[in-house]
Each structure stands twice: as structure tokens, then as C-alpha cells.
Amino acid sequence: MKSYFFIPGNHPKLEEKLISIKADTLIIDLEDSVGEDEVVNVLEKIETIENKAIFVRPRIFKEDVFLEQTLKDLLKFGFRNFVIPKFETIDDLRKVENTLSDLSITDEKIILLIENPKAYHFLKELILQTKLNLVGLAFGSQDYCNETGLKHELDLLTVPRFNISSMAKAFNLTAIDIACMDVKNDEVFLKELELASDMGFEAKFAIHPRQLNLIKNHKIYSDREVEEAQEIIDEFERLNQPSVFVYKGKAVEPPHIQEYLKILNWKTNYGSE
């Protein structure tokens, strides 16, 4: 499970944080954590940041207004990677496309943050129609619940979380799970993390360093699952790789073999970390 870590753009020690935080992907947040009256000053502050490969979540959609200048400023500074929030329709994404085109930008990387019922409902069409270079899909559950009236509880979020993960898989995009606001309750975060793993998410948002440690130390598969996978693959090889066989009373078919091989591959690459 990879980590995508939000750092407020108005953090007093922003550059130090960008160096010290050991996440897989860093995101400078210019939206929820930055007041509207702070945006200009924050933009001036991040212009000098050397690492322009960092992702930025800009405030570019406010109700029916497209705040194009913010995006243009970031592009002129050299930033190319963005988490796009608050969009609803293909027309919204077209505005982003046109801004990139006006500045002859072709090397962008875009993560779509699904935060409202329109974007969620028409997500497939949006992915197929946009010309943006999409690399990931993420679920903004807090805003989604505010818009729909859905109570923010894990069991009620199961369907949209799973659908967004599945849609990401369909289009070969990274599936990024929700941010957990309860930064001091490890049990809550670990429950979210476990469910995200079970739903096929490859990454999770984080907003506090302690959450990064939990993500890093999380095992997708238990020791027993790894042992069972090894036992079944050993039996598969011993039987000269039959199409179907029975192991301890359970039928094992080709899809199961692929799953067990995936578990062993995970063990080889990540299981000992």
C-alpha cells in the first residue's frame, strides 16, 4: 500500500516538511487547508520549491467559477502533477485541458478526486472523454458525504469506495483510498486501511506522520496466508500443474493459482519489509 501525504501549503515550515516527510507521494494542499485570503501568499511561497515533481491540490473550482489563474500560476512555476478536486462534469475537466493547452503543457499527471455525486455517477464517461493524462482516482469521502447527506461511516461508504477502486482497475489507474481525519486513533485508521486493502486499493491518503508508519508496516497478507499459498503452489508443482486439483478438501482452479502466485510475489518483494 502506497502513501499519498497531504501537507498544507501554508505550513510555516513547508520546505522542511517536504524534505523530512517520508511518503511515497507528497501533495501540497492549496484547497481545504488554505484559506481563500491566503492563496496568493502561499503561491508566492511555493514558487521557489525546487521539487516540481510534487503533486499539488489547487483550489480551482468554486461553485460555478473556474479559478484559472491559480492553475496557470502553478504551471508557470513548473508544477505538472495535480490532484483535481471539486470538478463535476466533463466541461469542468475541459477547462483544465484548455489551460494546459494554452501553455503547451503535455507532460501533466492528473489524479481525479471524486467528491460529489455527479462526478461519481458519470465517472466512466469522464475518464473516457477527458484528454487529461490520468494516473489515479481517489475518493474524497468527507465532501461526498456533505453533498449527499450520507453519514460518514465505513459500512455506508463501502459501495462508493469499492466502485472507485474497481473503476481505477478498469482503466489501469492507481486507486487511492480516503483520508482518515482521526489522526490519534490508530485502531480507526487500521480498520480503514484493512478494508482499503481488501477492496483492492493500492494507495491511501495520509494527513499525519503516524499514519505513514501504519501504512508502511501494514501487511496485505498474513503469515498464515503466505504459508498456505506456498503449500498450494508446492502441491500444484508436485502434481505437474494440473488445471484443477483438490487440496485439503478445497478445489483449486487457475484463478486461485494466480492469486496464490500474487501472494508469493508480494512476499518476495514486500513481505519482509
URCORNOR-V600371 format. One record per residue. N is the residue number from 0. RES is the residue in one small letter. OMEGA is omega as a letter, one per 30 degrees, with the letter a starting at -180 (none if undefined). NEAR is the number of other ideal C-beta (glycine too) atoms within 12 Angstrom. D_LAST is the distance of its C-alpha to the last C-alpha in Angstrom with 1 decimal. Layout:
BEGIN
((N;RES;OMEGA;NEAR;D_LAST) (N;RES;OMEGA;NEAR;D_LAST))
END
This chain:
BEGIN
((0;m;a;39;12.2) (1;k;a;29;13.4) (2;s;l;38;15.2) (3;y;a;42;18.9) (4;f;l;38;20.2) (5;f;l;43;24.0) (6;i;l;40;25.6) (7;p;a;30;29.4) (8;g;l;40;31.5) (9;n;l;27;33.8) (10;h;a;27;31.2) (11;p;l;12;33.1) (12;k;a;14;30.3) (13;l;a;30;29.0) (14;e;l;22;28.3) (15;e;l;12;26.5) (16;k;a;28;24.3) (17;l;l;31;23.6) (18;i;a;16;22.3) (19;s;a;16;20.4) (20;i;a;32;18.7) (21;k;l;17;15.2) (22;a;l;31;15.3) (23;d;l;24;14.9) (24;t;l;36;18.6) (25;l;l;38;21.3) (26;i;l;43;24.6) (27;i;a;42;27.7) (28;d;l;37;29.6) (29;l;a;42;33.4) (30;e;a;34;34.3) (31;d;a;28;33.8) (32;s;a;23;32.9) (33;v;l;29;35.7) (34;g;a;17;39.4) (35;e;a;17;41.9) (36;d;a;10;43.8) (37;e;a;21;40.7) (38;v;a;29;39.8) (39;v;a;21;42.1) (40;n;l;17;40.9) (41;v;l;34;37.2) (42;l;l;30;37.8) (43;e;a;17;39.5) (44;k;a;25;36.6) (45;i;l;38;33.9) (46;e;a;23;36.2) (47;t;l;15;35.2) (48;i;a;28;31.4) (49;e;a;14;30.3) (50;n;a;24;27.3) (51;k;l;25;29.1) (52;a;l;20;26.2) (53;i;l;37;25.2) (54;f;l;41;26.2) (55;v;l;46;29.2) (56;r;a;45;30.5) (57;p;l;42;34.2) (58;r;a;38;37.1) (59;i;l;33;39.2) (60;f;l;31;40.5) (61;k;a;18;42.7) (62;e;a;12;44.8) (63;d;a;13;46.9) (64;v;l;15;46.4) (65;f;a;28;44.2) (66;l;a;28;43.4) (67;e;a;24;43.3) (68;q;l;18;43.8) (69;t;l;33;40.4) (70;l;l;37;38.7) (71;k;l;24;41.0) (72;d;a;27;40.3) (73;l;l;41;36.5) (74;l;l;31;37.1) (75;k;l;20;39.6) (76;f;a;27;37.1) (77;g;l;22;34.8) (78;f;a;38;32.3) (79;r;a;26;31.6) (80;n;a;32;28.7) (81;f;l;42;29.8) (82;v;a;47;29.0) (83;i;a;46;32.4) (84;p;l;39;33.5) (85;k;l;35;36.7) (86;f;l;40;38.0) (87;e;a;30;39.9) (88;t;l;24;41.7) (89;i;l;24;41.7) (90;d;l;20;44.4) (91;d;a;35;41.9) (92;l;l;36;39.4) (93;r;l;19;42.4) (94;k;l;28;43.1) (95;v;l;41;39.7) (96;e;a;29;40.3) (97;n;l;21;43.7) (98;t;l;30;42.4) (99;l;a;31;40.0) (100;s;a;17;42.8) (101;d;a;15;45.2) (102;l;l;23;43.0) (103;s;l;12;42.1) (104;i;l;27;38.4) (105;t;a;14;36.7) (106;d;a;18;33.1) (107;e;l;34;32.0) (108;k;a;28;28.9) (109;i;l;37;29.6) (110;i;l;35;27.7) (111;l;l;44;30.2) (112;l;a;43;30.0) (113;i;a;43;31.9) (114;e;a;36;33.7) (115;n;a;32;37.1) (116;p;l;20;38.8) (117;k;l;23;40.4) (118;a;l;38;37.3) (119;y;a;34;35.6) (120;h;a;20;38.6) (121;f;a;24;39.2) (122;l;a;37;35.6) (123;k;a;23;36.1) (124;e;l;17;39.3) (125;l;a;34;37.8) (126;i;a;29;35.0) (127;l;a;16;37.6) (128;q;a;18;40.1) (129;t;l;32;38.3) (130;k;l;20;38.2) (131;l;l;35;35.3) (132;n;a;24;32.2) (133;l;l;32;29.9) (134;v;a;30;26.1) (135;g;l;41;25.1) (136;l;l;44;26.6) (137;a;a;48;25.9) (138;f;l;46;27.7) (139;g;a;40;29.5) (140;s;a;37;30.2) (141;q;l;25;32.2) (142;d;l;29;34.7) (143;y;l;35;34.9) (144;c;l;25;35.8) (145;n;a;17;38.3) (146;e;a;22;40.0) (147;t;a;24;40.2) (148;g;l;10;40.8) (149;l;l;23;37.9) (150;k;a;14;36.5) (151;h;l;27;33.0) (152;e;a;16;31.4) (153;l;a;29;28.4) (154;d;l;14;30.6) (155;l;a;16;33.1) (156;l;a;31;30.5) (157;t;a;22;29.1) (158;v;a;19;31.5) (159;p;l;35;31.2) (160;r;a;39;27.4) (161;f;a;23;27.2) (162;n;l;25;30.0) (163;i;l;43;28.3) (164;s;a;36;25.1) (165;s;l;21;27.3) (166;m;l;35;29.4) (167;a;l;33;26.5) (168;k;a;20;25.5) (169;a;a;17;29.2) (170;f;l;23;29.4) (171;n;l;14;26.0) (172;l;l;33;25.0) (173;t;l;34;21.8) (174;a;a;37;22.2) (175;i;a;43;21.4) (176;d;a;47;21.9) (177;i;l;44;24.1) (178;a;l;40;23.7) (179;c;a;35;23.8) (180;m;a;22;26.6) (181;d;a;22;26.0) (182;v;a;18;23.8) (183;k;a;15;24.2) (184;n;a;16;23.7) (185;d;a;20;20.1) (186;e;l;13;21.4) (187;v;a;21;23.1) (188;f;a;35;20.2) (189;l;l;25;17.9) (190;k;l;23;20.8) (191;e;a;38;21.1) (192;l;l;36;17.4) (193;e;l;24;17.6) (194;l;l;27;20.9) (195;a;l;40;19.8) (196;s;a;29;17.1) (197;d;a;20;19.8) (198;m;l;32;22.2) (199;g;l;27;20.2) (200;f;l;39;19.4) (201;e;a;30;16.8) (202;a;l;37;16.9) (203;k;l;43;18.2) (204;f;l;46;20.5) (205;a;a;39;19.8) (206;i;l;32;22.5) (207;h;a;27;21.2) (208;p;a;21;18.4) (209;r;l;22;17.4) (210;q;l;36;16.9) (211;l;l;32;14.3) (212;n;l;20;12.2) (213;l;l;31;12.8) (214;i;a;41;11.9) (215;k;a;22;8.5) (216;n;a;18;7.7) (217;h;l;34;9.8) (218;k;l;24;9.3) (219;i;a;29;11.9) (220;y;l;28;12.8) (221;s;l;17;13.4) (222;d;a;15;13.2) (223;r;l;12;16.9) (224;e;l;22;16.7) (225;v;l;26;14.5) (226;e;l;18;17.0) (227;e;l;24;19.9) (228;a;a;31;18.9) (229;q;l;24;18.7) (230;e;a;21;22.1) (231;i;l;30;23.8) (232;i;l;28;22.8) (233;d;l;18;24.0) (234;e;l;23;27.2) (235;f;l;27;27.6) (236;e;a;17;27.6) (237;r;a;13;29.9) (238;l;l;17;32.3) (239;n;l;9;32.4) (240;q;l;16;30.6) (241;p;l;17;33.3) (242;s;a;14;33.6) (243;v;l;16;33.6) (244;f;a;23;33.1) (245;v;l;15;32.8) (246;y;a;24;30.0) (247;k;l;11;30.7) (248;g;a;7;33.2) (249;k;l;15;31.1) (250;a;l;16;32.1) (251;v;a;29;29.4) (252;e;a;18;30.4) (253;p;l;16;28.9) (254;p;l;13;27.1) (255;h;l;24;25.3) (256;i;l;27;24.3) (257;q;l;17;22.9) (258;e;a;20;20.8) (259;y;l;31;19.6) (260;l;l;23;18.7) (261;k;l;23;16.8) (262;i;a;30;14.7) (263;l;l;27;14.1) (264;n;l;19;13.4) (265;w;l;25;10.7) (266;k;a;25;9.3) (267;t;a;16;9.8) (268;n;a;13;8.4) (269;y;a;20;5.6) (270;g;a;22;5.7) (271;s;a;10;3.8) (272;e;none;14;0.0))
END
